[in-house]
Amino acid sequence: MTLHRRSALVLLIVCAAVIATAALPSEAPKAIGKRAVTFTLEDQFEKSWSWSTNWRNRPVVLVLSDWKGSDYTTNWTATLAKRFKDRIDFVAMADVSLAPGFLKGMIRGKFREAYKIPILLDWEGDVFKHYNFQSGLPNVIFVDNTETVRLHTWGTGQPDHVERFASELERLLAER
């Protein structure tokens, strides 16, 4: 086989792979339509927070993140909290399920140093699994007062993405 034919064959294989990949669904499954999960989690200050006690039947925005996505959470929360602070509860959660148990104290300490607001620590990852968490980026989820997920997105919090989410949230709040 000549070099020219080999190059053409490699190019053909690469093109076929790209076309096959383009036909796959571009988005991972979202939690839209799911019922809110009931949980009790502790924050970095060792205070317990329960869905049933603190947020049941109230509109809530959950901001879920793992360590890879934590750099982007403020891009979401600063804008959304300012715009909706009087109408929606905000709950920040961290997926710490991959942390070895013997590091729990150190991890709590790092969260206490870094954050003054409560960050609920999901040591088992159960809440994150329930909401189809997409790793590496903050996931922003709106649960309405019927305890149904109405919005779910993830990303770095680019202004246009945050604005689209906020506009849709505004529309949903106006419907209730």
Secondary structure, DSSP 4 states (H G I P E B T S, - for coil): --HHHHHHHHHHHHHHHHHHHHTS-SSPPP-TTPBPPP-EEEETTS-EEEHHHHTTTS-EEEEEE-TTTGGGHHHHHHHHHHHHTTT-EEEEEEE-TTS-GGGHHHHHHHHHHH-SS-EEEESS-HHHHHTT--TTS-EEEEE-TTSBEEEEEESS--HHHHHHHHHHHHHHHHH-
